[in-house]
């Protein structure tokens, strides 16, 4: 039988990995609670431990830089991200900072690549997120990222727009982050009842002006779709005002 350890949150995953390492248990796999088991799986659901104090404990052991690598791997859509985190953490405890240069270790190599990929996507979206002003004066934006980077994006805009009410919806995961000028909360999309299709009059005017400006300054003979997609990947066009007509 294959021992599959189940967790439900990032905090719970960290506590689970710490428990496994302290007890010298090497799991066959670690999956979140939505995992669909097969015939040969032995599901092990340990008592859920959501002790938030595990974060400073792990940061003290591996440093904030390496903790951020682990967190970005967790936010990725990688299939076996939990095992990658487990073995990256295990090898760091064994080799310390030297582990970052041991690219022959698959877990290290994959963790660094995944972390970089998640960071790059978050960086791009910080520039591509487009807010619209609704009739209730709330700024609303939609994204559909490959990785689960809504929290990273939201923390960025909390610093950038601290005096605005805004919401960002991740349509791929049906989660919305809401900022009320004090803190960010995350709720399921189906519990969000704002009329997001009702734009303010000012927003309609701005969108029309921007679309007209974009068309006016464009030079058709110098249009280069491949170059444009390098800077602005096509998967983002759906939520960019000036690109809607081209889709």
C-alpha positions in Angstrom: 0.0 0.0 0.0 1.1 3.6 -0.7 1.0 5.8 2.3 -0.5 9.1 1.3 -0.5 11.9 3.9 -3.3 14.4 3.7 -3.2 18.1 4.7 -5.7 21.0 4.3 -3.8 24.3 4.6 -0.2 25.6 4.1 0.2 25.8 7.9 -1.0 22.3 8.2 1.4 21.1 5.5 4.3 22.7 7.3 3.3 21.1 10.6 2.9 17.7 8.8 6.3 17.9 7.1 8.0 18.9 10.4 6.3 15.9 12.1 7.4 13.5 9.4 11.0 14.7 9.4 11.2 14.6 13.2 9.9 11.0 13.2 12.1 10.0 10.2 9.2 9.1 8.1 9.6 9.3 4.3 6.1 9.5 2.8 5.2 7.9 -0.5 3.3 11.1 -1.2 1.6 14.1 0.4 -1.6 15.5 -1.0 -4.2 18.1 -0.1 -7.7 17.0 1.2 -9.2 17.1 -2.3 -7.0 14.3 -3.5 -8.9 11.5 -5.2 -7.5 8.2 -3.8 -7.0 5.0 -5.9 -7.2 1.4 -5.0 -3.6 1.1 -3.7 -3.6 4.2 -1.6 -3.5 4.1 2.2 -4.8 7.5 3.2 -3.3 8.8 6.5 -5.0 11.8 7.9 -3.1 12.8 11.0 -4.7 15.0 13.6 -4.9 18.4 11.9 -2.3 20.7 13.4 -2.7 24.3 12.4 -0.2 25.8 14.8 0.8 29.1 13.2 4.0 29.2 15.3 5.5 26.7 12.9 6.3 29.6 10.5 8.9 31.4 12.7 10.3 28.0 13.7 10.9 27.0 10.0 12.2 30.5 9.1 14.7 30.3 12.0 15.9 26.9 10.6 16.2 27.8 6.9 16.0 31.6 6.7 13.4 33.8 5.1 14.8 33.5 1.6 14.4 29.7 1.6 11.1 29.9 3.3 9.9 32.1 0.4 11.1 29.4 -2.1 9.0 26.9 -0.2 6.0 29.2 -0.2 6.2 29.9 -3.9 6.4 26.2 -4.7 3.3 25.7 -2.6 1.5 28.4 -4.7 2.5 26.6 -7.9 0.3 24.2 -10.0 3.1 21.6 -9.8 1.6 18.1 -9.3 4.0 16.8 -6.7 4.8 20.2 -5.0 4.4 18.8 -1.5 7.1 16.2 -2.0 9.4 18.8 -3.5 8.9 21.0 -0.4 9.5 18.0 1.9 12.7 16.9 0.2 14.0 20.5 -0.2 13.5 21.1 3.5 14.9 17.8 4.5 18.1 18.3 2.4 18.5 21.9 3.7 18.5 20.6 7.3 21.2 18.2 6.2 23.4 20.4 4.0 22.4 24.0 5.0 23.1 26.8 2.5 25.3 24.5 0.4 22.1 22.8 -0.8 21.2 25.7 -3.0 24.3 24.9 -5.2 23.6 21.2 -5.3 21.7 21.3 -8.6 22.2 17.5 -9.0 19.5 17.1 -6.3 16.2 16.9 -8.2 14.2 18.4 -5.4 16.5 21.4 -5.2 16.6 21.9 -9.0 12.8 21.7 -9.3 12.2 23.9 -6.2 14.4 26.7 -7.6 12.8 26.5 -11.1 9.3 26.5 -9.8 9.9 29.3 -7.4 11.4 31.4 -10.2 8.4 30.6 -12.5 5.9 31.6 -9.8 7.8 34.8 -9.0 8.0 35.7 -12.7 4.3 35.3 -13.2 3.5 37.3 -10.2 5.8 40.1 -11.4 4.2 40.2 -14.8 0.7 40.3 -13.4 1.6 43.2 -11.1 1.9 45.2 -14.3 -1.0 43.6 -16.3 -3.8 43.8 -13.7 -6.4 46.2 -14.9 -8.9 47.7 -12.4 -12.3 49.0 -13.3 -14.3 51.4 -11.2 -17.8 50.1 -10.3 -20.8 52.2 -9.5 -20.2 51.7 -5.8 -16.7 53.3 -6.3 -15.0 49.9 -5.7 -12.1 49.1 -8.0 -12.5 45.6 -9.5 -10.1 43.4 -11.5 -10.1 39.9 -12.8 -7.1 37.6 -13.4 -6.6 34.0 -14.5 -3.1 33.0 -13.6 -1.4 29.6 -14.1 -0.3 29.6 -10.4 -2.1 30.5 -7.3 -0.6 34.0 -6.9 -3.6 36.0 -5.8 -2.1 36.6 -2.3 1.2 37.9 -3.8 -0.7 40.2 -6.1 -3.0 41.4 -3.4 -0.2 42.3 -1.0 1.4 44.3 -3.8 -1.7 46.4 -4.4 -2.3 46.8 -0.7 1.0 48.7 -0.6 0.4 50.5 -4.0 -3.2 51.5 -3.4 -3.7 51.7 0.4 -6.4 54.3 0.3 -8.7 52.6 -2.2 -11.4 49.9 -1.9 -10.6 47.2 -4.3 -11.2 43.6 -5.2 -9.3 41.1 -7.4 -11.0 37.9 -8.6 -9.1 34.8 -9.6 -11.5 33.3 -12.1 -9.5 30.1 -12.4 -9.8 29.2 -8.7 -13.0 31.2 -8.0 -11.5 33.2 -5.1 -11.7 36.9 -4.5 -9.4 39.1 -2.5 -11.2 42.2 -0.9 -9.3 45.2 0.5 -11.1 47.6 2.8 -8.3 50.1 3.4 -7.2 48.1 6.4 -6.8 44.5 5.6 -7.2 41.9 2.9 -9.7 39.0 3.1 -10.1 36.1 0.8 -13.6 34.7 0.1 -15.1 32.2 -2.5 -16.4 33.9 -5.6 -20.0 32.6 -5.1 -20.2 34.7 -1.9 -19.3 37.9 -3.7 -22.5 39.8 -4.5 -21.2 43.0 -6.0 -22.6 44.0 -9.4 -19.3 43.7 -11.2 -20.8 44.3 -14.6 -22.1 47.8 -13.6 -19.3 50.2 -14.4 -19.4 53.8 -13.2 -20.0 56.5 -15.8 -16.5 57.7 -15.3 -15.1 54.3 -16.1 -17.0 54.0 -19.3 -15.6 57.3 -20.5 -12.1 56.3 -19.5 -12.3 53.0 -21.3 -13.6 54.6 -24.5 -10.8 57.3 -24.4 -8.1 54.7 -23.8 -9.3 52.4 -26.6 -9.4 55.4 -29.0 -5.9 56.5 -27.9 -4.6 53.0 -28.4 -6.0 52.7 -31.9 -4.8 56.2 -32.8 -1.1 55.8 -31.9 -0.9 52.3 -33.4 1.0 52.0 -36.7 -0.5 49.1 -38.6 2.6 48.5 -40.8 4.9 48.2 -37.8 2.6 45.7 -36.0 4.5 42.6 -34.7 2.3 40.1 -33.0 5.2 37.8 -32.0 7.1 40.6 -30.3 4.0 41.9 -28.6 3.2 38.5 -27.2 6.7 38.3 -25.7 6.0 41.3 -23.6 2.3 40.8 -23.2 1.4 37.0 -23.3 -1.9 36.3 -25.0 -3.4 34.6 -21.9 -3.6 38.1 -20.4 -5.5 39.7 -23.3 -8.9 38.6 -22.1 -8.8 41.1 -19.3 -7.0 44.0 -21.1 -9.4 46.6 -22.5 -7.5 47.5 -25.7 -7.1 43.8 -26.6 -10.7 42.6 -26.4 -11.5 43.5 -30.0 -8.5 41.5 -31.3 -9.7 38.4 -29.4 
